[in-house]
Amino acid sequence: MSRVTTVLPGVLPGIRRARKEEREEISRLLGEAFMADPVSGWVFPDEEHRRTVHPRFFGVFLDAALRDGWVDVLEDHSAAALWLPVMVGETAGAGAGHGEDDGHDEMTEALAAADPGNERTRIVGELTALAHPMDRSHYYLPNIVAAPGRTGGGRGSALLKAVLERCDREGMPAYLEASNARSKALYERHGFVFTGRTVDLPGGPPMWPMWREPRG
């Protein structure tokens, strides 16, 4: 799930790699930023419960990124992007990251444990795992957010652009799931292409799996 904004150059704080000791602050940012997200509203229909469980739920993605990938933040902590390398085949031993099967099951179980008794946490984990292409190594973006009240100034897009430039240099594809039509259109402007089949949550909103080939 991800929410990004349009770019407004020249007015943003610098981008840097997050440190592990910043976990709680980034977890709160993720929880607040996704309060109005349609997919999160389906997973946690009650608003107060959503507010309570969000830091724990999105902390699953955050812990995975801090452990196996990286987290980029703006210097003022107004936006963050979580990235996970997914290594397949010959590149699987090249460094940190998930292999073909070891990441999804662990992630699904951790998401379910974040809100025991809520079957929708498991459903969203399982359905997104089924849609995730695993035949090529790539960088996976599970979450990218700007703080409430700080959207519309290009924070998310600046974070996105920084890693996509790296993807182009390394010849590495990128993958994400868009959780609304507006973010889907923005990702398309950054070179992502809808894979062709939505993730359909039972009685809930669609998600759009999107893949980006590196640009030469």
KOLLUM-385951 format. One record per atom (N, C-alpha, C): residue in three letters; x, y negated, z. Coordinates in nm, 2 decimals, padded with zeros to 4 digits. Atoms other than C-alpha are relative to their C-alpha. Example, Ala and Ser with C-alpha at 12.3 -4.5 7.8 and 13.67 -1.06 7.14 Angstrom:
2
NODE rest     c1     c2     c3
NODE  ALA  00.09  00.12  00.00
NODE  ALA  01.23  00.45  00.78
NODE  ALA  00.09 -00.12  00.00
NODE  SER -00.09  00.11  00.00
NODE  SER  01.37  00.11  00.71
NODE  SER -00.08 -00.11  00.08
! end
This chain:
216
NODE rest     c1     c2     c3
NODE  MET  00.09  00.12  00.00
NODE  MET  00.00  00.00  00.00
NODE  MET  00.09 -00.12  00.00
NODE  SER -00.08  00.12  00.01
NODE  SER  00.13 -00.34 -00.09
NODE  SER -00.07 -00.12 -00.04
NODE  ARG  00.06  00.13  00.03
NODE  ARG  00.05 -00.70 -00.11
NODE  ARG  00.11 -00.10 -00.03
NODE  VAL -00.11  00.09  00.04
NODE  VAL  00.26 -00.95 -00.30
NODE  VAL -00.06 -00.13 -00.06
NODE  THR  00.04  00.13  00.04
NODE  THR  00.24 -01.31 -00.42
NODE  THR  00.08 -00.05 -00.12
NODE  THR -00.08  00.05  00.11
NODE  THR  00.36 -01.52 -00.71
NODE  THR  00.12 -00.08  00.04
NODE  VAL -00.13  00.06 -00.03
NODE  VAL  00.70 -01.67 -00.73
NODE  VAL  00.00 -00.15  00.00
NODE  LEU -00.02  00.14  00.00
NODE  LEU  00.78 -02.03 -00.63
NODE  LEU  00.14 -00.03  00.03
NODE  PRO -00.14  00.01 -00.03
NODE  PRO  01.15 -02.08 -00.67
NODE  PRO  00.04 -00.12  00.08
NODE  GLY -00.06  00.11 -00.06
NODE  GLY  01.37 -02.30 -00.46
NODE  GLY -00.05 -00.05  00.13
NODE  VAL  00.05  00.05 -00.13
NODE  VAL  01.17 -02.33 -00.14
NODE  VAL -00.01  00.11  00.10
NODE  LEU  00.01 -00.11 -00.09
NODE  LEU  01.21 -01.99  00.02
NODE  LEU  00.13  00.02  00.09
NODE  PRO -00.12 -00.04 -00.07
NODE  PRO  01.44 -01.87  00.30
NODE  PRO  00.08  00.11 -00.07
NODE  GLY -00.08 -00.10  00.06
NODE  GLY  01.72 -01.64  00.22
NODE  GLY -00.05  00.14  00.03
NODE  ILE  00.04 -00.14 -00.02
NODE  ILE  01.67 -01.26  00.18
NODE  ILE  00.12  00.07  00.06
NODE  ARG -00.10 -00.08 -00.06
NODE  ARG  01.87 -01.02  00.40
NODE  ARG -00.05  00.14  00.04
NODE  ARG  00.04 -00.13 -00.05
NODE  ARG  01.87 -00.66  00.52
NODE  ARG -00.04 -00.01  00.14
NODE  ALA  00.05  00.01 -00.14
NODE  ALA  01.67 -00.61  00.84
NODE  ALA  00.09  00.10  00.08
NODE  ARG -00.07 -00.08 -00.10
NODE  ARG  01.84 -00.47  01.15
NODE  ARG -00.10  00.09  00.08
NODE  LYS  00.09 -00.09 -00.08
NODE  LYS  01.70 -00.18  01.36
NODE  LYS -00.06 -00.07  00.12
NODE  GLU  00.05  00.07 -00.12
NODE  GLU  01.66 -00.41  01.66
NODE  GLU -00.12 -00.10 -00.03
NODE  GLU  00.12  00.08  00.04
NODE  GLU  01.40 -00.61  01.46
NODE  GLU -00.12  00.08 -00.03
NODE  ARG  00.11 -00.09  00.04
NODE  ARG  01.17 -00.32  01.43
NODE  ARG -00.14 -00.05  00.05
NODE  GLU  00.13  00.04 -00.06
NODE  GLU  00.90 -00.45  01.67
NODE  GLU -00.06 -00.12 -00.07
NODE  GLU  00.04  00.12  00.07
NODE  GLU  00.88 -00.79  01.50
NODE  GLU -00.05  00.03 -00.14
NODE  ILE  00.05 -00.04  00.14
NODE  ILE  00.85 -00.63  01.15
NODE  ILE -00.12  00.08  00.01
NODE  SER  00.12 -00.08 -00.02
NODE  SER  00.60 -00.38  01.28
NODE  SER -00.12 -00.09  00.02
NODE  ARG  00.11  00.09 -00.02
NODE  ARG  00.38 -00.66  01.40
NODE  ARG -00.04 -00.07 -00.13
NODE  LEU  00.02  00.06  00.13
NODE  LEU  00.42 -00.84  01.07
NODE  LEU -00.08  00.09 -00.09
NODE  LEU  00.08 -00.10  00.08
NODE  LEU  00.30 -00.53  00.88
NODE  LEU -00.14  00.01  00.05
NODE  GLY  00.13 -00.02 -00.05
NODE  GLY  00.01 -00.48  01.11
NODE  GLY -00.09 -00.12 -00.03
NODE  GLU  00.08  00.12  00.02
NODE  GLU -00.11 -00.84  01.08
NODE  GLU -00.03 -00.02 -00.15
NODE  ALA  00.02  00.02  00.15
NODE  ALA -00.06 -00.86  00.70
NODE  ALA -00.10  00.09 -00.06
NODE  PHE  00.09 -00.10  00.07
NODE  PHE -00.26 -00.55  00.62
NODE  PHE -00.14  00.00  00.06
NODE  MET  00.14  00.00 -00.07
NODE  MET -00.57 -00.64  00.84
NODE  MET -00.11 -00.02 -00.11
NODE  ALA  00.10  00.03  00.11
NODE  ALA -00.76 -00.76  00.52
NODE  ALA  00.02  00.10 -00.12
NODE  ASP -00.02 -00.09  00.12
NODE  ASP -00.63 -00.48  00.29
NODE  ASP -00.11  00.09 -00.01
NODE  PRO  00.11 -00.09  00.02
NODE  PRO -00.91 -00.28  00.14
NODE  PRO  00.02  00.15  00.04
NODE  VAL -00.03 -00.14 -00.03
NODE  VAL -00.74  00.06  00.18
NODE  VAL  00.01  00.01  00.15
NODE  SER -00.01 -00.01 -00.14
NODE  SER -00.66 -00.01  00.54
NODE  SER -00.13 -00.02  00.07
NODE  GLY  00.14  00.01 -00.05
NODE  GLY -01.02 -00.12  00.60
NODE  GLY -00.07  00.13 -00.01
NODE  TRP  00.07 -00.13  00.02
NODE  TRP -01.13  00.22  00.47
NODE  TRP  00.06  00.10  00.11
NODE  VAL -00.06 -00.09 -00.10
NODE  VAL -00.88  00.41  00.69
NODE  VAL -00.04 -00.03  00.14
NODE  PHE  00.04  00.05 -00.13
NODE  PHE -00.97  00.20  01.00
NODE  PHE -00.12 -00.09 -00.01
NODE  PRO  00.12  00.09  00.02
NODE  PRO -01.33  00.07  00.96
NODE  PRO -00.02 -00.10  00.11
NODE  ASP  00.02  00.09 -00.11
NODE  ASP -01.35 -00.08  01.30
NODE  ASP  00.11 -00.10  00.01
NODE  GLU -00.11  00.10  00.01
NODE  GLU -01.16 -00.41  01.30
NODE  GLU  00.09 -00.01  00.12
NODE  GLU -00.08  00.01 -00.12
NODE  GLU -01.05 -00.41  01.66
NODE  GLU  00.09  00.12  00.01
NODE  HIS -00.09 -00.12  00.00
NODE  HIS -00.93 -00.05  01.64
NODE  HIS  00.11 -00.01 -00.10
NODE  ARG -00.10  00.02  00.10
NODE  ARG -00.75 -00.14  01.32
NODE  ARG  00.11 -00.09  00.05
NODE  ARG -00.10  00.10 -00.05
NODE  ARG -00.57 -00.43  01.49
NODE  ARG  00.09  00.08  00.10
NODE  THR -00.07 -00.07 -00.11
NODE  THR -00.47 -00.20  01.78
NODE  THR  00.10  00.11 -00.06
NODE  VAL -00.08 -00.12  00.05
NODE  VAL -00.34  00.10  01.57
NODE  VAL  00.09 -00.04 -00.12
NODE  HIS -00.08  00.03  00.12
NODE  HIS -00.19 -00.09  01.27
NODE  HIS  00.15  00.00  00.03
NODE  PRO -00.15  00.00 -00.01
NODE  PRO  00.16 -00.15  01.42
NODE  PRO  00.05  00.14  00.01
NODE  ARG -00.04 -00.14 -00.01
NODE  ARG  00.18  00.22  01.51
NODE  ARG  00.00  00.07 -00.14
NODE  PHE  00.02 -00.06  00.13
NODE  PHE  00.05  00.33  01.17
NODE  PHE  00.11 -00.05 -00.10
NODE  PHE -00.11  00.05  00.09
NODE  PHE  00.28  00.10  00.96
NODE  PHE  00.14  00.02  00.05
NODE  GLY -00.13 -00.04 -00.05
NODE  GLY  00.56  00.18  01.20
NODE  GLY  00.05  00.13 -00.05
NODE  VAL -00.05 -00.12  00.06
NODE  VAL  00.57  00.52  01.04
NODE  VAL  00.08 -00.03 -00.13
NODE  PHE -00.07  00.04  00.12
NODE  PHE  00.67  00.37  00.71
NODE  PHE  00.13 -00.08  00.03
NODE  LEU -00.11  00.08 -00.04
NODE  LEU  00.90  00.12  00.88
NODE  LEU  00.11  00.09  00.05
NODE  ASP -00.11 -00.08 -00.05
NODE  ASP  01.09  00.39  01.07
NODE  ASP  00.06  00.08 -00.11
NODE  ALA -00.06 -00.08  00.12
NODE  ALA  01.13  00.60  00.75
NODE  ALA  00.10 -00.09 -00.08
NODE  ALA -00.08  00.08  00.08
NODE  ALA  01.27  00.30  00.57
NODE  ALA  00.13 -00.04  00.07
NODE  LEU -00.12  00.03 -00.08
NODE  LEU  01.51  00.20  00.85
NODE  LEU  00.09  00.12  00.01
NODE  ARG -00.08 -00.12 -00.02
NODE  ARG  01.63  00.56  00.88
NODE  ARG  00.06  00.04 -00.14
NODE  ASP -00.04 -00.06  00.13
NODE  ASP  01.64  00.67  00.51
NODE  ASP  00.02 -00.09 -00.11
NODE  GLY  00.00  00.09  00.11
NODE  GLY  01.62  00.36  00.30
NODE  GLY  00.05 -00.14  00.06
NODE  TRP -00.04  00.14 -00.05
NODE  TRP  01.63 -00.02  00.38
NODE  TRP -00.13 -00.08  00.00
NODE  VAL  00.10  00.10 -00.01
NODE  VAL  01.41 -00.31  00.47
NODE  VAL  00.06 -00.14 -00.02
NODE  ASP -00.04  00.13  00.03
NODE  ASP  01.45 -00.65  00.32
NODE  ASP -00.10 -00.10  00.07
NODE  VAL  00.09  00.11 -00.07
NODE  VAL  01.32 -00.96  00.51
NODE  VAL  00.05 -00.13 -00.05
NODE  LEU -00.04  00.14  00.01
NODE  LEU  01.32 -01.33  00.46
NODE  LEU  00.05 -00.04  00.13
NODE  GLU -00.07  00.04 -00.13
NODE  GLU  01.53 -01.51  00.72
NODE  GLU -00.09 -00.04  00.11
NODE  ASP  00.10  00.05 -00.10
NODE  ASP  01.22 -01.66  00.89
NODE  ASP -00.10  00.11  00.03
NODE  HIS  00.09 -00.12 -00.02
NODE  HIS  01.05 -01.31  00.90
NODE  HIS -00.14 -00.03 -00.04
NODE  SER  00.13  00.02  00.05
NODE  SER  00.76 -01.44  00.70
NODE  SER -00.04  00.10 -00.11
NODE  ALA  00.03 -00.11  00.09
NODE  ALA  00.78 -01.14  00.46
NODE  ALA  00.10  00.11  00.01
NODE  ALA -00.09 -00.12 -00.01
NODE  ALA  00.93 -00.79  00.44
NODE  ALA -00.04  00.09 -00.11
NODE  ALA  00.02 -00.11  00.10
NODE  ALA  00.97 -00.51  00.19
NODE  ALA  00.07  00.12  00.05
NODE  LEU -00.06 -00.13 -00.05
NODE  LEU  01.03 -00.15  00.28
NODE  LEU  00.03  00.09 -00.13
NODE  TRP -00.04 -00.08  00.12
NODE  TRP  01.22  00.07  00.03
NODE  TRP  00.05  00.14  00.05
NODE  LEU -00.05 -00.14 -00.02
NODE  LEU  01.29  00.45  00.02
NODE  LEU  00.05  00.05 -00.12
NODE  PRO -00.05 -00.07  00.11
NODE  PRO  01.52  00.61 -00.22
NODE  PRO -00.05  00.15 -00.01
NODE  VAL  00.05 -00.14  00.02
NODE  VAL  01.37  00.94 -00.36
NODE  VAL  00.10  00.06 -00.10
NODE  MET -00.11 -00.06  00.08
NODE  MET  01.65  01.16 -00.49
NODE  MET -00.04  00.14 -00.04
NODE  VAL  00.04 -00.13  00.06
NODE  VAL  01.58  01.45 -00.72
NODE  VAL  00.11  00.06 -00.08
NODE  GLY -00.09 -00.07  00.09
NODE  GLY  01.79  01.71 -00.88
NODE  GLY  00.15 -00.03  00.04
NODE  GLU -00.14  00.02 -00.02
NODE  GLU  02.16  01.63 -00.92
NODE  GLU  00.03 -00.12  00.09
NODE  THR -00.03  00.12 -00.08
NODE  THR  02.13  01.29 -00.74
NODE  THR -00.05  00.02  00.14
NODE  ALA  00.05 -00.02 -00.13
NODE  ALA  01.97  01.45 -00.43
NODE  ALA  00.10 -00.01  00.11
NODE  GLY -00.11  00.01 -00.10
NODE  GLY  02.30  01.47 -00.25
NODE  GLY  00.08 -00.12  00.00
NODE  ALA -00.08  00.12  00.02
NODE  ALA  02.42  01.13 -00.35
NODE  ALA  00.00 -00.10  00.11
NODE  GLY  00.00  00.10 -00.11
NODE  GLY  02.32  00.95 -00.03
NODE  GLY -00.13  00.02  00.07
NODE  ALA  00.12  00.00 -00.08
NODE  ALA  02.03  00.87  00.20
NODE  ALA -00.12  00.00 -00.08
NODE  GLY  00.13  00.01  00.07
NODE  GLY  01.67  00.92  00.10
NODE  GLY -00.07  00.14  00.01
NODE  HIS  00.08 -00.12  00.00
NODE  HIS  01.41  01.18  00.06
NODE  HIS  00.03  00.09 -00.13
NODE  GLY -00.01 -00.09  00.11
NODE  GLY  01.44  01.49 -00.16
NODE  GLY -00.14  00.02 -00.06
NODE  GLU  00.12 -00.02  00.07
NODE  GLU  01.17  01.64 -00.37
NODE  GLU -00.12  00.03  00.09
NODE  ASP  00.12 -00.04 -00.08
NODE  ASP  00.96  01.79 -00.08
NODE  ASP  00.02 -00.04  00.15
NODE  ASP -00.02  00.02 -00.14
NODE  ASP  01.12  01.69  00.25
NODE  ASP -00.07 -00.12  00.06
NODE  GLY  00.06  00.13 -00.05
NODE  GLY  00.96  01.34  00.28
NODE  GLY -00.15  00.00  00.02
NODE  HIS  00.14  00.02  00.00
NODE  HIS  00.60  01.37  00.20
NODE  HIS -00.07  00.07  00.11
NODE  ASP  00.07 -00.07 -00.11
NODE  ASP  00.49  01.64  00.45
NODE  ASP  00.03 -00.07  00.13
NODE  GLU -00.04  00.06 -00.12
NODE  GLU  00.68  01.47  00.73
NODE  GLU -00.08 -00.14  00.01
NODE  MET  00.07  00.13  00.00
NODE  MET  00.52  01.13  00.64
NODE  MET -00.15  00.02  00.03
NODE  THR  00.14 -00.02 -00.02
NODE  THR  00.17  01.27  00.62
NODE  THR -00.03  00.04  00.14
NODE  GLU  00.02 -00.03 -00.14
NODE  GLU  00.20  01.43  00.96
NODE  GLU  00.02 -00.11  00.09
NODE  ALA -00.02  00.11 -00.08
NODE  ALA  00.34  01.12  01.11
NODE  ALA -00.11 -00.10 -00.01
NODE  LEU  00.11  00.09  00.01
NODE  LEU  00.06  00.91  00.97
NODE  LEU -00.12  00.05  00.07
NODE  ALA  00.11 -00.06 -00.07
NODE  ALA -00.20  01.15  01.11
NODE  ALA  00.02 -00.02  00.15
NODE  ALA -00.03  00.01 -00.14
NODE  ALA -00.03  01.14  01.45
NODE  ALA -00.02 -00.15  00.05
NODE  ALA  00.01  00.14 -00.04
NODE  ALA -00.05  00.76  01.45
NODE  ALA -00.14 -00.04  00.05
NODE  ASP  00.14  00.03 -00.05
NODE  ASP -00.43  00.77  01.51
NODE  ASP -00.07  00.14  00.01
NODE  PRO  00.05 -00.13 -00.02
NODE  PRO -00.52  01.12  01.64
NODE  PRO -00.16  00.00 -00.01
NODE  GLY  00.15 -00.01  00.01
NODE  GLY -00.88  01.23  01.54
NODE  GLY -00.05 -00.08 -00.12
NODE  ASN  00.04  00.08  00.12
NODE  ASN -00.89  00.99  01.24
NODE  ASN  00.04  00.08 -00.12
NODE  GLU -00.03 -00.08  00.12
NODE  GLU -00.90  01.23  00.94
NODE  GLU  00.05 -00.08 -00.12
NODE  ARG -00.04  00.08  00.12
NODE  ARG -00.86  00.94  00.70
NODE  ARG  00.15 -00.03 -00.01
NODE  THR -00.15  00.03  00.01
NODE  THR -00.50  00.88  00.80
NODE  THR  00.07  00.12 -00.08
NODE  ARG -00.06 -00.12  00.07
NODE  ARG -00.42  01.24  00.68
NODE  ARG -00.04 -00.01 -00.15
NODE  ILE  00.05  00.00  00.13
NODE  ILE -00.64  01.20  00.37
NODE  ILE  00.09 -00.10 -00.09
NODE  VAL -00.07  00.10  00.08
NODE  VAL -00.46  00.88  00.25
NODE  VAL  00.15  00.05 -00.02
NODE  GLY -00.14 -00.05  00.02
NODE  GLY -00.12  01.04  00.31
NODE  GLY  00.01  00.12 -00.10
NODE  GLU  00.00 -00.11  00.09
NODE  GLU -00.21  01.36  00.13
NODE  GLU -00.03 -00.04 -00.15
NODE  LEU  00.04  00.04  00.13
NODE  LEU -00.37  01.19 -00.17
NODE  LEU  00.11 -00.08 -00.07
NODE  THR -00.11  00.08  00.06
NODE  THR -00.09  00.94 -00.22
NODE  THR  00.12  00.09 -00.03
NODE  ALA -00.11 -00.10  00.02
NODE  ALA  00.17  01.23 -00.19
NODE  ALA -00.03  00.08 -00.13
NODE  LEU  00.03 -00.07  00.12
NODE  LEU -00.01  01.42 -00.46
NODE  LEU  00.02 -00.08 -00.13
NODE  ALA -00.02  00.09  00.12
NODE  ALA  00.00  01.12 -00.70
NODE  ALA  00.14 -00.04 -00.02
NODE  HIS -00.13  00.06  00.01
NODE  HIS  00.36  01.04 -00.64
NODE  HIS  00.09  00.09 -00.09
NODE  PRO -00.08 -00.07  00.09
NODE  PRO  00.58  01.14 -00.93
NODE  PRO  00.14  00.04  00.07
NODE  MET -00.12 -00.05 -00.06
NODE  MET  00.87  01.36 -00.81
NODE  MET  00.10  00.07 -00.09
NODE  ASP -00.08 -00.07  00.10
NODE  ASP  01.04  01.47 -01.13
NODE  ASP  00.13 -00.08 -00.03
NODE  ARG -00.12  00.08  00.03
NODE  ARG  01.30  01.18 -01.14
NODE  ARG  00.03 -00.08  00.13
NODE  SER -00.04  00.09 -00.11
NODE  SER  01.50  00.99 -00.88
NODE  SER -00.05 -00.14 -00.02
NODE  HIS  00.05  00.14  00.01
NODE  HIS  01.36  00.64 -00.80
NODE  HIS  00.00 -00.06  00.13
NODE  TYR  00.02  00.08 -00.13
NODE  TYR  01.32  00.37 -00.54
NODE  TYR -00.15 -00.02  00.02
NODE  TYR  00.14  00.00 -00.03
NODE  TYR  00.98  00.39 -00.37
NODE  TYR -00.03 -00.12  00.10
NODE  LEU  00.04  00.12 -00.08
NODE  LEU  00.81  00.07 -00.23
NODE  LEU -00.13  00.03  00.07
NODE  PRO  00.12 -00.03 -00.06
NODE  PRO  00.56  00.19  00.03
NODE  PRO -00.08 -00.13  00.05
NODE  ASN  00.06  00.12 -00.06
NODE  ASN  00.49 -00.16  00.18
NODE  ASN  00.08 -00.13 -00.04
NODE  ILE -00.06  00.13  00.01
NODE  ILE  00.56 -00.52  00.09
NODE  ILE -00.11 -00.11  00.04
NODE  VAL  00.10  00.09 -00.06
NODE  VAL  00.39 -00.81  00.28
NODE  VAL  00.06 -00.14  00.02
NODE  ALA -00.02  00.14 -00.05
NODE  ALA  00.38 -01.18  00.35
NODE  ALA -00.09 -00.02  00.12
NODE  ALA  00.08  00.02 -00.11
NODE  ALA  00.26 -01.30  00.68
NODE  ALA -00.13 -00.08 -00.03
NODE  PRO  00.12  00.08  00.02
NODE  PRO -00.10 -01.43  00.70
NODE  PRO  00.03 -00.15  00.02
NODE  GLY -00.02  00.15  00.00
NODE  GLY -00.11 -01.80  00.62
NODE  GLY  00.13 -00.04 -00.07
NODE  ARG -00.13  00.03  00.07
NODE  ARG  00.23 -01.77  00.44
NODE  ARG  00.00  00.06 -00.14
NODE  THR  00.01 -00.05  00.13
NODE  THR  00.10 -01.61  00.12
NODE  THR -00.02 -00.11 -00.11
NODE  GLY  00.01  00.10  00.11
NODE  GLY  00.09 -01.78 -00.22
NODE  GLY  00.12 -00.08 -00.03
NODE  GLY -00.12  00.07  00.03
NODE  GLY  00.44 -01.91 -00.20
NODE  GLY  00.11  00.07 -00.06
NODE  GLY -00.10 -00.07  00.07
NODE  GLY  00.63 -01.64 -00.37
NODE  GLY  00.08  00.09  00.08
NODE  ARG -00.09 -00.07 -00.09
NODE  ARG  00.77 -01.46 -00.07
NODE  ARG  00.01  00.15 -00.04
NODE  GLY  00.00 -00.14  00.04
NODE  GLY  00.66 -01.11 -00.17
NODE  GLY  00.07  00.02 -00.14
NODE  SER -00.06 -00.01  00.13
NODE  SER  00.76 -01.16 -00.53
NODE  SER  00.15 -00.02  00.00
NODE  ALA -00.15  00.02 -00.01
NODE  ALA  01.11 -01.29 -00.43
NODE  ALA  00.06  00.13  00.05
NODE  LEU -00.06 -00.13 -00.05
NODE  LEU  01.17 -00.97 -00.23
NODE  LEU -00.01  00.11 -00.11
NODE  LEU  00.02 -00.10  00.10
NODE  LEU  01.04 -00.76 -00.51
NODE  LEU  00.11 -00.02 -00.11
NODE  LYS -00.09  00.03  00.11
NODE  LYS  01.25 -00.93 -00.78
NODE  LYS  00.15  00.04  00.04
NODE  ALA -00.13 -00.03 -00.04
NODE  ALA  01.57 -00.88 -00.58
NODE  ALA  00.04  00.14 -00.02
NODE  VAL -00.03 -00.15  00.02
NODE  VAL  01.54 -00.50 -00.58
NODE  VAL -00.02  00.04 -00.14
NODE  LEU  00.02 -00.05  00.14
NODE  LEU  01.41 -00.47 -00.93
NODE  LEU  00.13 -00.04 -00.08
NODE  GLU -00.13  00.03  00.07
NODE  GLU  01.73 -00.65 -01.05
NODE  GLU  00.10  00.11  00.03
NODE  ARG -00.09 -00.11 -00.04
NODE  ARG  01.92 -00.38 -00.86
NODE  ARG -00.04  00.12 -00.08
NODE  CYS  00.04 -00.12  00.08
NODE  CYS  01.71 -00.11 -01.03
NODE  CYS  00.05 -00.01 -00.15
NODE  ASP -00.05  00.02  00.14
NODE  ASP  01.80 -00.26 -01.37
NODE  ASP  00.15  00.02 -00.01
NODE  ARG -00.15 -00.02  00.00
NODE  ARG  02.17 -00.26 -01.29
NODE  ARG  00.03  00.15  00.01
NODE  GLU -00.03 -00.14 -00.03
NODE  GLU  02.16  00.10 -01.16
NODE  GLU -00.07  00.10 -00.10
NODE  GLY  00.08 -00.08  00.09
NODE  GLY  01.92  00.23 -01.43
NODE  GLY -00.09  00.09  00.08
NODE  MET  00.08 -00.08 -00.09
NODE  MET  01.69  00.34 -01.15
NODE  MET -00.15 -00.05 -00.01
NODE  PRO  00.15  00.04  00.01
NODE  PRO  01.30  00.35 -01.19
NODE  PRO -00.04 -00.04  00.14
NODE  ALA  00.06  00.03 -00.13
NODE  ALA  01.08  00.22 -00.91
NODE  ALA -00.15  00.04 -00.01
NODE  TYR  00.13 -00.06 -00.01
NODE  TYR  00.74  00.34 -00.79
NODE  TYR -00.07 -00.07  00.12
NODE  LEU  00.08  00.05 -00.11
NODE  LEU  00.46  00.20 -00.57
NODE  LEU -00.15  00.03 -00.02
NODE  GLU  00.15 -00.01  00.02
NODE  GLU  00.08  00.22 -00.51
NODE  GLU -00.06 -00.14  00.03
NODE  ALA  00.07  00.12 -00.02
NODE  ALA -00.12 -00.10 -00.56
NODE  ALA -00.14  00.02  00.06
NODE  SER  00.12 -00.03 -00.08
NODE  SER -00.41 -00.13 -00.32
NODE  SER -00.12 -00.09 -00.04
NODE  ASN  00.11  00.08  00.05
NODE  ASN -00.61 -00.39 -00.51
NODE  ASN  00.03 -00.05 -00.14
NODE  ALA -00.02  00.04  00.14
NODE  ALA -00.66 -00.52 -00.86
NODE  ALA  00.09 -00.12 -00.02
NODE  ARG -00.09  00.12  00.01
NODE  ARG -00.49 -00.85 -00.80
NODE  ARG  00.15  00.03  00.01
NODE  SER -00.14 -00.04 -00.01
NODE  SER -00.17 -00.69 -00.68
NODE  SER  00.04  00.08 -00.12
NODE  LYS -00.03 -00.08  00.12
NODE  LYS -00.19 -00.45 -00.97
NODE  LYS  00.04 -00.09 -00.12
NODE  ALA -00.03  00.10  00.11
NODE  ALA -00.19 -00.74 -01.22
NODE  ALA  00.14 -00.06  00.02
NODE  LEU -00.13  00.06 -00.03
NODE  LEU  00.11 -00.89 -01.04
NODE  LEU  00.11  00.09 -00.03
NODE  TYR -00.10 -00.10  00.03
NODE  TYR  00.31 -00.57 -01.05
NODE  TYR  00.02  00.02 -00.15
NODE  GLU -00.02 -00.02  00.15
NODE  GLU  00.24 -00.54 -01.42
NODE  GLU  00.09 -00.11 -00.05
NODE  ARG -00.08  00.11  00.05
NODE  ARG  00.40 -00.88 -01.47
NODE  ARG  00.15  00.02  00.04
NODE  HIS -00.14 -00.03 -00.03
NODE  HIS  00.71 -00.74 -01.30
NODE  HIS  00.05  00.13 -00.07
NODE  GLY -00.04 -00.12  00.08
NODE  GLY  00.72 -00.44 -01.54
NODE  GLY -00.05  00.13  00.05
NODE  PHE  00.06 -00.13 -00.04
NODE  PHE  00.53 -00.18 -01.35
NODE  PHE -00.12  00.04 -00.09
NODE  VAL  00.11 -00.05  00.09
NODE  VAL  00.28  00.04 -01.55
NODE  VAL -00.08  00.10  00.08
NODE  PHE  00.09 -00.10 -00.06
NODE  PHE -00.02  00.22 -01.41
NODE  PHE  00.02  00.14 -00.06
NODE  THR -00.03 -00.13  00.04
NODE  THR  00.04  00.59 -01.43
NODE  THR -00.12  00.07 -00.07
NODE  GLY  00.11 -00.05  00.08
NODE  GLY -00.31  00.65 -01.57
NODE  GLY -00.11  00.07  00.09
NODE  ARG  00.11 -00.07 -00.09
NODE  ARG -00.50  00.81 -01.27
NODE  ARG  00.01 -00.06  00.13
NODE  THR  00.00  00.06 -00.13
NODE  THR -00.61  00.63 -00.96
NODE  THR  00.00  00.10  00.11
NODE  VAL  00.02 -00.07 -00.12
NODE  VAL -00.59  00.76 -00.61
NODE  VAL -00.14 -00.04  00.05
NODE  ASP  00.14  00.03 -00.04
NODE  ASP -00.96  00.79 -00.52
NODE  ASP -00.03  00.05  00.14
NODE  LEU  00.03 -00.04 -00.14
NODE  LEU -01.03  00.78 -00.15
NODE  LEU -00.15  00.03  00.01
NODE  PRO  00.14 -00.04  00.00
NODE  PRO -01.36  00.95 -00.07
NODE  PRO -00.09 -00.12  00.06
NODE  GLY  00.09  00.11 -00.04
NODE  GLY -01.62  00.67 -00.05
NODE  GLY  00.08 -00.13  00.03
NODE  GLY -00.08  00.12 -00.02
NODE  GLY -01.34  00.41 -00.05
NODE  GLY  00.06 -00.06 -00.12
NODE  PRO -00.06  00.07  00.11
NODE  PRO -01.14  00.18 -00.27
NODE  PRO  00.10  00.08 -00.08
NODE  PRO -00.10 -00.08  00.08
NODE  PRO -00.91  00.31 -00.55
NODE  PRO  00.14 -00.06  00.04
NODE  MET -00.14  00.05  00.00
NODE  MET -00.53  00.28 -00.54
NODE  MET  00.06  00.03 -00.14
NODE  TRP -00.06 -00.01  00.13
NODE  TRP -00.32  00.24 -00.85
NODE  TRP  00.15  00.04  00.01
NODE  PRO -00.14 -00.03  00.01
NODE  PRO  00.00  00.44 -00.87
NODE  PRO  00.07 -00.07 -00.12
NODE  MET -00.06  00.07  00.10
NODE  MET  00.25  00.24 -01.07
NODE  MET  00.15  00.03 -00.01
NODE  TRP -00.14 -00.04  00.02
NODE  TRP  00.59  00.32 -01.22
NODE  TRP  00.07 -00.11 -00.09
NODE  ARG -00.08  00.10  00.07
NODE  ARG  00.86  00.09 -01.35
NODE  ARG  00.13  00.06 -00.05
NODE  GLU -00.13 -00.04  00.06
NODE  GLU  01.14  00.19 -01.59
NODE  GLU  00.10 -00.11  00.01
NODE  PRO -00.10  00.11 -00.01
NODE  PRO  01.46  00.00 -01.55
NODE  PRO  00.02 -00.07 -00.14
NODE  ARG -00.02  00.07  00.12
NODE  ARG  01.52 -00.27 -01.80
NODE  ARG  00.15 -00.01 -00.04
NODE  GLY -00.14  00.01  00.04
NODE  GLY  01.83 -00.27 -02.01
NODE  GLY  00.04 -00.14 -00.02
! end
